[in-house]
Every structure is written in C-alpha cells, then in structure tokens.
Amino acid sequence: MSRSRPRSRQWLAASFIGLLILLILAFAIFRGDLIRYSLDPKTPFQTYKPPPAPDYAKPGAWALLPTNSETPTAADPAADVFFISPTTYEGGREWNGPIGDARSDRIFRSVMAPNYAGPFVRVGRIFAPRYRQAGLYSLLTLREDAREARKFAYGDVARAFRYWRDHDNQARPFLIVGVEQGGTLAARLLAEEVAPDPQLRARLAGAYLIETVVPATRPALPPCVRRDEAGCLAAWASVPASEIDRGRILLDRALVWDASGELQNLQGPALCFNPILGATTDEIGPARLHEGAANATGLEWGARPAFLARQISARCEGGVLRVSSPRSASLKPSGSWTEQRMAPGFNLFYADLENDARARVTALTRP
C-alpha cells in the first residue's frame, strides 16, 4: 500500500500536467476564435439600440479640434484636414462604440492621433470627429449585422463633415484623411459629399485613404499620378512582401461601397498608391527614396517624432502595396491580439505623407 500511493500521486500529477499542456495548446490554437466570440455583441443589429448621437456643435464631439476653429488666423497652416480615425473601439456589448469610451479615447490619443493624424499637423488644422464607430468585431466578420454597423457609423461622419464644412472650414483648402475603417467611410464621403460639389472639389488638395481598399474601376476622384497635382485620390492597403497569400486574402475579404451605398465584396482590381513615389503606379519605391517611418505612439500631440529613413521599399502588385520588412524593431507589430488587428502603433510612411500632403496643398494654392 505504501508503494502504490506514491505511484498514484505521480500518475495524478502527470495526468494534471498533461491536461494543463493540452489546455494551453488548445487556447493557443483557438485564442483568436475565443476573443472574436467575446467581441460579438450577440444582438441582431435590427433590434440594437445604439448609443446617443454626438452633437458636432459641441467641442466634446471632436477628438481633435483647433483653437478658435471658426476663426483661423494668419499663424495657422494654409489648409484644413478632416481626419477620420481608424477603429479604436473593441466592441463586446455594442455594435457601435459610445462617444467618450475611455479605452477607445486612450487608444486614439496615444496611438492613432500621433501616428496617423500627426503627419498632417504641419500641413493643416486638424478636425477629427468622434463618431459611433463600428467595433473591431465588425471588421473581422462579413455578417450583415457588421455591415449595418459600418453603414451606421457613416451617418455620424457625414454629419460631422457637413458641420465642419458649414461652420469651420471658411472656404479654405482642405485634405481628407481616413485610416482603415475611417478610410472606408472617407471613400463614401468623397463619393456623396465632395465629388458632386464643384466648389468643394475646387478646394480639395487631396484625399488619403490609408490602409483602405478602393475599387480602381470607379473611384470618386482621379487617382494621384504625380506629387505636384491636387484634387486627387491616394488609396492603398499594404501587406508584408514576405507573406505571399496575404494580399489575395485581404482583397477577398474587402468590403467596398456600391452605387446605392451598400457594402459589397470587391469586384475587380483595387487602387494602389505608393507613398514613397507619390503616385498610383506599379513601379518600385526603393528604400533610398523612403523619407522616413516613425513610431510616434505615446508622444504628446503635435510633437515631432524621430524619423527612420531608408527603412523599407514598396511596390504595388495585384492591387496591394507590398512592403519590405523594416529594419528597426520599433516598426514591428506589437500589443495584444485586439491591438494587433487595429492600425499599427507606427507609420511606415510618416515623413513621405507629410511631404506629399504639403506638395499637394502647394499645387492647389499656387498662383
């Protein structure tokens, strides 16, 4: 009996360790599915009650707003920038995030604003509306509920744009910048609000739809083909050059607006702008022309980050921008599973975009 007890204990301990290893392996394999399930609101959008709408007449409805927004001064940049943020709301209980969600605001302030609005802060006054953005889950599924959540988010963005146009812009030159989900919303904004209005089009220096799939067959604006032109569209979605199938998967899952304002799967080729070259082209943008990447996460708003030049090359192939692996460790994806599915905490084309936007404003305002 005394000998059998230690053996029994050893067997139990080995069984427990084996079970623990199996559980760890199962979690590692199915982790993404488990997190995705936890982000699903599990409520049909048709019966969903969204959070209260923002009032764009109030400063609190804007994530970024210049001082004295309605009265620009001679010290201000020559243009305005209407900036539509990428997703910062993870989701869970809501299809569309409430205005002022603390975690969402923190991600915007620490990650999205410095890395993606930052390149334009020396080019124009930044106006970034808060909007009831579709949660991260809506970008991870093709369900109809998720499409409805993204269509709902557009309503806020369109109202914010009209308020800015009528009260703050003062008929100044402007840029539109959207990133990921914000880029998709910007694409519809260009088609419905800017392209049909000759006065707005005449004042548009350019539109940047960053990490956004846009159909090449029917863009709202002509694609940018050189850096010294204004009023054009720069749109691209990037993938690592080393991941051969990633571009095909990205385009297969991409949703774009059709003529009736519905989100549908991409049919046909996608636009691809190369920020290194400042043009929609399939020519390679060599590393020697790369003006500078930056990891601005955590920087105070408006602070200028250190640039890392000649880090990457990039080339448009099959409708996606294939980007070489940057040398710096600060330009590698990091963070939690959900954070890695939002826009990265760095901008590989920070300096390139700053100079590109400045050149397009100059082209528009040149006598």
N, C-alpha and C positions, 0 to 999 in steps of 0.2 A: 504494500500500500504506500509506503513512504517513497518508493522509487517511481510509482505511477503518477503521483501528484506533480512532481517537477516536470515530467514529460507532458502532462495535461496542460500545465501552465505554459510550457514552451509552445505547445501546439496552439493554444488560445492566443498567445502573443503573436505567433507567426501569422495566424489567421487574421488577427486585427490589423497587423501591418500590411498584409496583402490586400485586405479590404480598403484600407486607407489609400494605398497606392492606386487601386482601381478607381476610387472616388476622385482622386487628384487628376488622374488621366482623363476620366470622363468629363470633369469640369474644364480641363484644358481644351478638350476636343469640342465640347458643346457650349463653351463660355459665351461665344458670340450670340448663339441662339437664345441662351438664357437671358442675356442682357437685352437683346432685341425684344423678347417676350415681355420683359419688365417695363419696357418703354411704350408698349402698345396701350393706348387709352382704353381699349376693350369696350368702347361705346360707339355705336353707329354715328357717323357724323350728322345724319339726318335728325337725330334726337339730341345732339350735343348742344349745350348752352355755352357759347364762347364767353371769354372774359369781357369786361366793359371796354368800349372803344376809346382810343385816345382822342383828346381834343387838341388839334395841332395849333390852335391859337394860344395854347399854354406852353411855356418853356419846358415843363416836365415831360411833354410828349416827344421831346427831341433828345437823343443820346448825345449829339454834338450840335452846338448852335453858337455862332459867333456873337460876340458882344455887340449890342446895338444892331441886331440883324436887319432891321428895316432901314437903317441909315448908314450905309457903307461910307468909309472915309477915304481920303487920298492915301492913307497909310496901308489900306487893305490891298490884298492881291487884286489883279485885274479881273478875275473871274470868280464864279461860284462853282462849288462842287456838290452835287446832290448824290449822297453816298447811301447805298442800300446794303446793310450788313448781311453777312452770311449767318447761318443758323448758330445761335448760342444757347437755345433752349433744348434741353434733352428730351423733355416730354415725360410721360408716365400717366398722369391723370388727365391731362389736357391735350387736345389735338393742336391747339394754338396757344402759345405761351402768353400769360398775362403781362401787361406793361409794368415794368418795375420789378420783375422777378429778380431776386438778389443774386442768385448764381448766374443767371443769364447776363445781368448787367456787369458782373465781375469779369466774366469771360470777354465780354465786349471791350471793357476798359483796359484790361491787361493784355489781351491777345489781338483781337480783331482791329480795334482802332489804331494802335501803334503800327501794326504790320501792313494794314491794307488801306486805311484812310491816310496814314502817315505820308506816303509818297506824294500826296496831292496837297498837303497843308501849306506848302510854299508856292503853290500854283493858284489856289483859290480858297475862298471862305468855305468851310465845311459845314454842310447841313445834313445831318444823319437822323432820320426819323426813327423813333421807336415804333414798332408795329407788332401786331399779334402774329408773330412768325410761326409757321408750321414747325412742330417739334422735330427733332432728329429722326424719330421713327418714320416720319413721312418721307424721308429721303432714302430709307432702307427697304421700302416695300413699294410695289406697284398697285396696291389696293386702291379701289375707287375712293374710299374714305380719305386716304392720304392725298389724293389728287384734289379732293374738295377742300381739304385744309390749306393746301398751297394756293388754290384759287381764292379762298377767303383772305389769306394774307395779302394778296394783291390789292384788294379793296382798300386796305389801310394805306398802302404805299401810294396808290393813285390819289387818294385824298390828301396825303401829305405833300405830294408833288404839286397839286393844284393850289394848295395853300401857299407853299413856298413861291410858286410862280406869280401868284396874285398879290402877295404881301411883302416878300423879302427880296426877290431877285432884282427888282428895279430895272428890268430890261438889260441886264448885264450879260456878257458872255458866260457860258457855263459848260460844265462837263457832267456827264452822268457816269457813275461808277457803281457796279454791283458785283458781289462776290458769291459764287456758288448759288444757294437759294436766292440770294439778293440779285445775282446776275440773271437768273431766270425771270424774276419779277421785273427787272430792268428791261429785259427784251420785250416784254408785253407793253411796258410803259412807253418805250420808243415807238412801237407799232401803233399804239392807240392815242397817245398824247402828243408826241413830238413830230413824228413823220407827217401826219396830216396837217400840221400847223406851220405855214410858211414862215411866220415871224419867229417861232421857236427854232425851227431848223436853221434859220439865218444866224442865230446866236449860239448854236451848238458848236463848241470847239471839237468835241469828240466824245465817244462813249466807250467805256472799258467794261466788258463783261468777262470778269476774271474767273477762271475755272468753271466756265459755262459752255454748255453745248448749244450751238445756234445753227439752224439749218442753212446751208450755203445756197439753197435754191430760192429762198425768199426772205433775205434779211431786210429789216426795216430801213436800214441805211446802207449806202455803199461801203464795202469793206475798205479799210485803210490799206493803201498800197505803197505809201511812202510817208516819211516822217514830217514833211513840211506841208501837209494838207490838213484841212479842218473839216468838220461836219461828217466824219466817217466813223465806222464801227470797228473796234478791235475786240475780238472774241476768241477765246481759246480754252481748251481743257487739256491739262497736262498729265502725263504718266511717266514713270521712270523708264528710261530707254532699255534697261535690262529686263523688264517684265514684258515679254513678247505679246501675251494674250490680253494684257490689262486694257489696252486701248479698245479692242473689239468688245470686251465685256462692258466697258464704260459706255460706249455708243449704243450697245444693245439695250442697256437699261435706261438710257437717257429719255426724259420726257420734255417735249417742246410744245409751244402753243400753236394750235392750228388757227385758221382764219376766223373761226367762231369763238375763240377764247377758251378752248378746251385743251387740256394737256393730253398729248398723244405721243406714242413712241416715234422716235426719229425715223424718217423715211428719206433715204438718200444721204449725200455727203454733209459733213459739218464744216463750218468755217474754222480756220486755224490761223491766228495771228501770232507772229513770232516777236516777242518783246525785245529781243536782242537786236533784231534788224529793223523793228518799227514798221513791219509790213506783213500783209497776208500773203505768204509765199511758202513754197516747199524748199527753198534754199536753206542751207545750214547756217545757223548763227554760231560762229566759232567762239570758243572761250576767250580768245584775245579781244573780242568786241564786247564781252559781258561787262557792263559798267558797275554792277555791284549788287550782291544779295545782302540781306540784313536780318538778324534776329532781334526784333525790337520788343519782344514780349517783356512786360513789366516796366518799360520805360515810361517816364512821365509824359503826358500828352504834349505833343509838339517838339519833344526832344529829338535831336537828330542822331540816329544810330550810327555805329561804325559800319562802313561798307566793306564787303569782301568781294573784290573784283576778280574776274577771270576764274570763277569757280565752276562754271557749267557751260556746256554748249547745248543747243536746242535745235530741233528740226521738225517741221510738220510732216507727218506721214499718215495717210489714211484718215485725215480729219482730226487727229490728236497731235499735241505737241510733245514729242519725245525728248526728255531732258536727261542729260547725263548726271551721274551721281556727284553731288558736291563734295569737295574735299573736307570741309570743316564739319566737325561733329555738331556744331550749333545749328546746322542746317539739315538735321535728320529728324524724322518724326519722333515724337515722344508724348508722354502723358498716358492717361487712362484709355480704355477701349473706346469710350464715347468721345473723348477729346481727339483721338486719332482719326475719327470719322467726321470731324469738323474741319474747317480750314486750318492749315498748319500754323504753328506759332512762329513762323518766319516767312519772309517773302523773298523768293529767289531772284525777283526782278525789281527790287525796290528802286534802285538808282535808275535803271532803264526806264521804268514807268514815270518817275519824276521828270526826267529829261524829255521823254516822249510827250507828256502832257504839256509841259512848258512850250515845246516847239509847236504844238497844235494851237494853243492859245495865241502864240505869236503870229502864226499863219492867219488866224481868224482876224486879229486886230491890226495886222499890218496895213498901213495906208495904201 
